[in-house]
Amino acid sequence: MAEESTILEVELKSTDSRAQRQLNASAGATVAFSIVFLMMAMYFGPSVSQDVGDTIDYETEWWKTPLHLRHTMDLPMDTLRGQLPENGSYEVLPFEEHFVEVELPASEQDAGFPGPALMHVALWLPDVPEGTKIPVIMTIHPYYDFGGEGVAGDDSSPNTVPDGGVGKWVYDTFVPHGYALAQASTFGTGQSTHCQDVKGLGEQTGIQGVVDWLGEQEWSNGNVGLMGKSYAGTTNWEAAQQPSPYLKTIVPISGSIGVQEMFYRNGSSESRAMLYDALYEGATTDATTDDMRMCTDDVIGPLNPFSTWAGAEVGGAEWNDYWDERRHLPDV
């Protein structure tokens, strides 16, 4: 019995010793290979990189420049916005103005403004060869001519001037490369007619109507994208709620996915929730014009935050569909 135990112990020691030798050999080989590859990389690396670099013309194929070499590119560093390393080749044609008539659902046909519902659109096209079809980038919001006649302060620029946000950047960067730029005012703002329905169904329908119109033009290739930030980002979500077949992408840099979600958090409201609609309507109404309107939304919008506050004890926020209409994300 003692002899068998001794033999087993010797065998175990032999096995352990053999496993240790194999492990040491494996570790040694790994270290050796690592050293060899490091030396090869140091010796051959620069020449390989040079050979690859020689096959790419970075002047005409700048987008193939590796990330670790892009700091060597001659990029414009003195501009407010990012620019492509290569300027577009197309001249920009003088802007056009269009009034797009939109068919509204019965619920949005307001007696306070019985005239046609027209969306005002300014358009810049590149001077491309005849017959060339081009895509469109649109930004849309209520801030063109924002301020209102008779209201303190200067008005903002009309939508016939590329705005200082997305519009100017698209004008400078994308239109020379063969894109169209469209700037539009939401209903009841700028030169667009009808009733201002802040982020409601009427506004959504107007935005979607302009996307349809842009996609159907003879010069359009049927691809329309929206881009913007803040309110001009929210309009992207509005366009995507019941999307036109021509809407191919949205780039909402910022903006709300729902008005209630923006104002009412953790069971309480922000102070701006109470005057949100009233401030927008005051800033977009021309107090000195004869073209005054009084739409249903002009009353319901400013009153609803107060009725929500007053009725919260009874029915909470679900007592009417005002907020559901302005909750964009579920419909996207």
N, C-alpha and C positions, 0 to 999 in steps of 0.2 A: 504493500500500500504506500509506504514511504517512497519506494523507488518510482512508482507511477507518478506521485506528486512532484518528485524532482524532475522527471522527464517533461511533465506538463509545464512546469515553471520555466524550464530551459526553452521549450518551444515558444512560449509566450514572449520571453525576452528576445528570442530570435525574430519573431514576427514584428515586435515593436521596433527593433533595430532596423529591419528591412524597410518598414513603413517610414521611419525617420529619414533613412537614406534617400528614399524615393521623393519625399517631400522636399528635402534639401536640394535634390537634383532639379526638381521642378522649379523651385524658387530661384535657383541659380540660373537656369535657362531663361526664365522670365526676365531677370535683371540683365542678362547678357543681350537678349534680343532688344530690350528697351534701349540699352546703350547704343547698339548698332543702328537702330532706327533713328535715334536722336542725332547721331553723327551723320547719317545719310541725309536727314532733313536739313541739317546745317550746311552740308556740302552741296546738295542738289537743289534744295528749296528755291533759292533765288533764281537759278537758271530756269527751273520749271515755271515759276511765276512770270519770269520775263518772256518765256516762250508763249505762255497763254496770253499775256498782255499784247504780244506782237500780233496775235491773230484777231484782236478786237480793235476796231477803230472807234475809240472813245469819243471822238469828235462827232461822229454821226450815229453811234450806237451808245449814247451816254447812259442809257438805262441798264446796260450790262456792266457798268462799273461796279466792282465789288465794294461792299460796305466799307472795308478797311482802307480803301483808296479814295473814297468820295471827298475826304477833306482836302484832297489835292485838286479837285475840280474847280474851274473858274465859275463859281456860282454868284449870282447877285446877292449881296449882303446888305444893301442899303435901302431896301424896300420894306413897306409896312407888311406885305403879305408874301407868302411863298410863291415862287415862280418856277416854271419849268426851265431847265438849262437851255432849251432850244425854243426860240420864238416861232410862233405860227406864221404861215406864209400868206394868209388871207387878210385883205383889207376889210374893215367893218363898214357896212353900208349905213346911211343915215337911218335913224330910228323911225319906226312906223307906230301909229296909234290905231287901236281897234276897240270897238265896243261890241262885246260878245253877248248876245241875248241868251238868257238861260231860262229854261222851262222849269218852274218851281212846282213842288207838290202842293196840293190844295191847302194844306195846313200852313204854308208859308206865303200864300197869296194874300197880302195884307191890304185891307181897305184904306189904311193910312197912306199907302203909296200905290195908287192904282195903275201907274204907268208901267212900261216894260222893265223887266229886271235886267240891267246891263252891267256887265263887268268890264272895267277899263283896263286894257292891256297895252303896254309899251313893248316893242319888239326890236331887237337888233339882230341882223342876219350877216353872216360872212359873205363876201363877194366870191362865191364858188362858181365853177363852170355851170352853164345852163343844164338843167336836168339832174343835178346832184341833189340827193336827198340827205337831209341833215337831222341830227337829234336836237332836243331842246332841254335847256336847264332853266327852271322857273323859280323865282322867289316871290312870295305873296304874303302880304300883311296889311294892317290898317294904318301904317305909319307914314304913308306918302301924303304930302300936304297935311300933315298932322299938326294940330294946334287950333285950327278953325278961325275964320275971320271974326274979329271982335273979341277974341280971347287973348289975354296977355301973353307976350312972347312971340317969337318968330315961328312961322310955319316951317316944317321940314320940307325937303325938296320933293317935287312931284315925282311920279314914277317914270317920267320921261327922262330922268337923269339917273344913271347907274348909281345905286345907293352905296353908302360908305361901308356897308356890311358885305354881304355876299355878292351883290350886283356888280360892284366895281371889280372885284376879284375875278368873277366869271367873264366880265367884259374884257379885261386885260389878258387873261390867261387862256380861256377856252374858246372864245369867239374866233380869234385868229387861227385856231386849229380846226375850225369847221363846225362849231356848235352855235346854236341860236341861244340868245338870252331873252327871257320874258320876265317882265316885272308887272305884277297886277295888284290892284287894290281890292280888298274884300268889300262886300256889299255895304253901302252906306258910308264909305270912306273914300277919300280922294275924289276921282271923277266917276267912280262906280255909283250906280243909282240904287234904288230900293232901300230896304230897311237893314240897319246894322243889327245882326243877330249874333252877339258875341259868342263865338265858338259853338253856335247851335246849328240846327239842321239847315236853316237858310244859308248860312255861311258855308257849310260843308258842301251844299249843292252847287253854290256858285264856284267854288274852287274846282270841284269835279267837272263842271261844265267847261271851264277854261282849259283843263287838261284834255278833254275831248276835242275841243276846237283846235288846239295846237297839234294834236296827233293827226287830225284830218286834213291839214293844209297840204297843198300840192308840193310844197318844198320840203315837207317833213317826212322823215323815214318812219314815223309812228312811235318813236321812242322818246318819252318825256320823263324827266327826273325833277324832283323838287329838292330844294336845299334851303336851309335857313337856321337861325338861332332865335331863342326866346319865342315871341309870338309867331315869328316866321318859321320856327321849328314846329310849333303846334299845328300850323296849317299843313305841314307834311303829313301828320297823323290824320288830320281831317280828310285829306285827299285819299288816304289809304283805307278809310272806313268802308266806303262802297266804291271801290276803285274803278276808274276807267280802264278799259283794256290797253290804253296807251301809256298808262303809268307803269314805268319799269323799275324805278327805284326811288327811295326817299333818303335824304341825309339830314335828319333833324339833329343839328349840333346840340341844341338844348330845346326846352319847351315842355309843356305839360302833356301828359297822356290822359288827363281828366281834370276838369276844373275843381270838382269837389275834393279830389285827392290832393290837389295843390294847396287848397285853402283850409281844409278841415283835417287836422291830424291829432291823433291821441285824444279824441273826444272834444276838441275845442277848435275855434276858428282863429285865423289870423285877422288882424284889424282891417287889412286891405280888402278882405272878402266882402265887407259891408258896403263898400263904395266902388267896387271894381267896375261893374257895368256903368254906373253913373259917370264915373270919370272918363271912361272911353267914349261914351255918347257925348259928353260935354266937350271933349277935345276934338271930336270929328264933326260936330254940328257947326255950320256957319251961321253965326248969330246975326249977320248983317244981310243975309240973302233972302230973297223972296221965296226961294224954293225950300220952304220949311216942311217938315214931315212929322207926323206923330203916329208911329207904328205901335202895334201891340207889344212888341218886344221892348220898345222904349219905356214901357210901364212895368212889364213883368220882370225884366232883367234887374233893374235897380231895387225893386221891392222884394224879390225872392230871397236874398240873404236875410232880410229882416223877418220874413215870414218863416223861413227855415229856423231861425233862432227862436221865434215866438212859439212855433209849433213843435219844437224838439221834445218838449215834455210830453206831448200827446202822441205824435206819430214819428218822432225822430226825423232823420233825413230822407225817409222813404215815402213821405206823404204825397209827393207829386213826382212827375217825371222830368222836372227841369234839369236835375243833375245827370240823370241817365242819358239824356240827349247830348250832354257835353262830356260823356265818358267815352273817349275815343278808342282806347286799346282793345276792348273786347270785340269790336267790329272789324279790326284790321286783319 
